[in-house]
Amino acid sequence: KDWRRDRDSIDAALHRYHKFAAAFGMLGTLFAVAQHELIVQGFDPNEVIMNSLKTACTICTVLSTVAIYRTYLLGELFERVVRHITNLHPLDVNVPWTLPLRTHSFWLEFVIVCGHLPPFCTGEFGFTTFAYNFILYRAETLGALWGSFRLYLLWRVKRDV
């Protein structure tokens, strides 16, 4: 029996990929926060431990993005099966791989999840306030801040329960 024709199998796979995306997204955020904490403790941003954390964050980012891409494909397949069951539309289980790339919501999630600091990249961003105070941010700190936006991935897991 083809699993792509079974609504329950598709739904289970969708839940599984939601969990994968959230797990890898949160793990990447954890690595980004660890980078920030090491910077606060005075570590050099070019040390091996920092680049190792950045590499781990990049790997988690790629895996989370792949899982999100897969959820869009499975979501379309699920909708097709539901339309077939409820409205007797002809069932086509061959979802084109380009379908997620044509949706705005996928690209929005892509920007949110892919925002991280790659290995061997570092820098500072500074500006002066109206009170003539100079504020300096490390790129690792901004990476941890951007990584916290990945918390939205937990919502899908919570919704599935």
Rosetta blueprint (number, residue, H / E / L):
1 K L
2 D L
3 W H
4 R H
5 R H
6 D L
7 R H
8 D H
9 S H
10 I H
11 D H
12 A H
13 A H
14 L H
15 H H
16 R H
17 Y H
18 H H
19 K H
20 F H
21 A H
22 A H
23 A H
24 F H
25 G H
26 M H
27 L H
28 G H
29 T H
30 L H
31 F H
32 A H
33 V H
34 A H
35 Q H
36 H H
37 E H
38 L H
39 I H
40 V H
41 Q L
42 G L
43 F L
44 D L
45 P L
46 N L
47 E L
48 V H
49 I H
50 M H
51 N H
52 S H
53 L H
54 K H
55 T H
56 A H
57 C H
58 T H
59 I H
60 C H
61 T H
62 V H
63 L H
64 S H
65 T H
66 V H
67 A H
68 I H
69 Y H
70 R H
71 T H
72 Y H
73 L H
74 L H
75 G H
76 E H
77 L H
78 F H
79 E H
80 R H
81 V H
82 V H
83 R H
84 H H
85 I H
86 T H
87 N H
88 L L
89 H L
90 P L
91 L L
92 D L
93 V L
94 N L
95 V L
96 P L
97 W L
98 T L
99 L H
100 P H
101 L H
102 R H
103 T L
104 H H
105 S H
106 F H
107 W H
108 L H
109 E H
110 F H
111 V H
112 I H
113 V H
114 C H
115 G L
116 H L
117 L L
118 P L
119 P L
120 F L
121 C L
122 T L
123 G L
124 E E
125 F E
126 G E
127 F E
128 T E
129 T L
130 F L
131 A L
132 Y L
133 N L
134 F E
135 I E
136 L E
137 Y E
138 R E
139 A H
140 E H
141 T H
142 L H
143 G H
144 A H
145 L H
146 W H
147 G H
148 S H
149 F H
150 R H
151 L H
152 Y H
153 L H
154 L H
155 W H
156 R H
157 V H
158 K H
159 R H
160 D H
161 V L
